[in-house]
Amino acid sequence: MRMSHPEHPNQFALLSQRRFAPFFWTQFSGAANDNLFKFAFTVMVTYQMQVAWLPPAMAGLVIGALFILPFLLFSATSGQLADKYDKRMLIIFVKRLEIFIMALAAWGFFSAQIPVLLVCTFLMGVHSTLFGPVKFAYLPQVLSERELTGGNGMVEMGTFVAILLGNVAGGLIIAVPEIGAHHVGFACVGVALLGRLASHWIPASPATDPQLKINWNPVTETWRNLKLANENVVVFRSLLGISWMWFFGAVFLSQFPSLAKEVLHGDEHVASLLLVVFSIGIGVGSLLCEILSRRHVEIGLVPLGAIGMSVFSIDLYFATRGLPASAAMGVSAFLDVGANWRVLMDLMLLSLFAGLYSVPMYALIQMRSQPTHRARIIAANNILNALFMIASSVIAGALLGSGFSIPQIFLFTGLANAVVAGYIFLLVPEYLLRFVAWVASRFIYRFKIQGDDNIPTTGAAILVCNHVSFVDAVLLMAASPRPIYFIMDHKIFRVPVLGWLFRLAKAIPVAPRSQDPQAYESAFEAAAGKLGEGDLVCIFPEGGITRDGKLQEFKGGIMKILERTEAAGVPVQVIPMALTNLWGSFFSRIEHGDAMVRPFRRGMFTRVGLNVGPALAPAGVSLDGLRGTVQGLSQQGAV
């Protein structure tokens, strides 16, 4: 069960909280140590030692493969452990394991024992495999829904900063003549000790499924985890979406050295600059998620992220093709060339949009997964991530082998991203719907919400709202942290674009009883069914859009729904709400009963609002009382 905590002004305030700060620094140190070790080891076998059975061209691939292999072998087991045991206990165990591994690695560096360091690479992969499900299952246990996007953004930002610092530190330390390897060993052990110290302050987080029996067979458990994830279509498609992001990112990260040398004509420092810019972009995009989402889990940012990823990866093709040959440039000479700034800007922006794409997906998976097997679903995600990253290497290698240039690979990846993202959004239209709602609430209107904490994040509830315009439902989508099933006049489905949008949202059409008695009754049965499944249902009880801006009399549909849910024994909350200042806007009927006339009548970015009242118990609800409550909300804090 998620703990209750006071509200904080922004995601950075979490760093002053014990429930988050020790965990953040624990995962930060682990990511930094992984990359310090791997990069130093790669540099050592590439530049400083001649190992006949591990040629430099293969060293990076072998080290990367050994690190990823445990994710395929042990993710299923680690997910079970994270669900069965206290997560603090598991984190401390993992940090102790890291100290042992780094002590062994230090001996490997001291004595230049390549086989020992390869074993340590595999063991550090095991360390990361064990930590992954614990990390993402811990956050929703200690953060509220309003903090989850910011918390994930901080973790994502911290991870990429740690990766960057680890790579830079590993490269600098190993380059120290004669004693570099020794210093790497000391540094790895030191960072591991710091991580163990930080983990000591992580608060206890009880097991979510302590009775779980561990299945030690990784093959059957992996299959079982994937089936668990597939029980929730939105969650499973989101796992695929995140795995695609890792595929996309791996293409660029793996090509940075070749891009710097063969295309941009830069030295190894230019390759490091590309990594720095890419990491900064991911970090900025991750932190922007909370600002752009108004501190909710806003999956409307995912299509925005996908669009940016495609646009700037395609532009990177045009920015890098046909650059004139030159001698190898250092960073200073590279930055003196104007065309190279476009390359850096494309890398920065495509990674920024990748951050916007991934953070809401992670938050959605955490929020929508059943707490009892949340860690196992995260483990399934790690398995898919590893498979997609391996596929990325294979496909990129095949394209290079068939004569594709590096800029052409970027073009191919950008186009493929557009196709894959479009396919995912058609399979899970909630992403597209939330994107439309996000755009409408920020770029058509300036939308202010008061009392949004009254919209429940779990459980069945029926939202009751005044009906002012054709976009009321779109604005309510933007205000809610989860999907809403709208009961809407059947005529609105004939409106171009909006009709398609509401069909995509699986809105429930209702017709007047005098016109179609069967459709009238079916609508309320369908609404009661959705409430029985624990969903949100919204009804506009006036029965149509107001033609004079005043609140009309409420019809009896809301009472019929409550009668059905009471008969079925379904506990339901009634949430009154009112849209304000929408009357007179482009989508209202102010022009002689017509809507969508004179679009700029009130200028751009009209201020509109939504006031949400406290939940009402169904037993105390009456039509007149409910109408009075909505009327009062419509007059409070008008925008």
Secondary structure as UniProt FT lines:
FT   HELIX           11..16
FT   TURN            18..20
FT   HELIX           21..43
FT   HELIX           44..48
FT   TURN            52..53
FT   HELIX           56..84
FT   HELIX           87..111
FT   HELIX           114..142
FT   HELIX           145..174
FT   TURN            177..179
FT   HELIX           180..199
FT   TURN            200..201
FT   TURN            210..211
FT   HELIX           218..230
FT   HELIX           233..258
FT   HELIX           259..263
FT   HELIX           268..293
FT   TURN            294..295
FT   TURN            299..300
FT   HELIX           301..320
FT   TURN            321..322
FT   HELIX           331..335
FT   HELIX           338..368
FT   HELIX           371..373
FT   HELIX           374..401
FT   TURN            402..403
FT   HELIX           406..427
FT   HELIX           429..439
FT   HELIX           440..444
FT   STRAND          445..450
FT   HELIX           452..454
FT   STRAND          461..465
FT   TURN            470..471
FT   HELIX           472..479
FT   STRAND          484..489
FT   HELIX           490..494
FT   TURN            496..497
FT   HELIX           498..504
FT   TURN            505..506
FT   STRAND          508..510
FT   TURN            513..515
FT   HELIX           517..532
FT   TURN            533..534
FT   STRAND          536..539
FT   TURN            541..542
FT   HELIX           557..567
FT   TURN            568..569
FT   STRAND          573..580
FT   TURN            583..584
FT   TURN            586..587
FT   TURN            592..593
FT   TURN            599..602
FT   STRAND          606..612
FT   HELIX           618..620
FT   HELIX           623..634
//
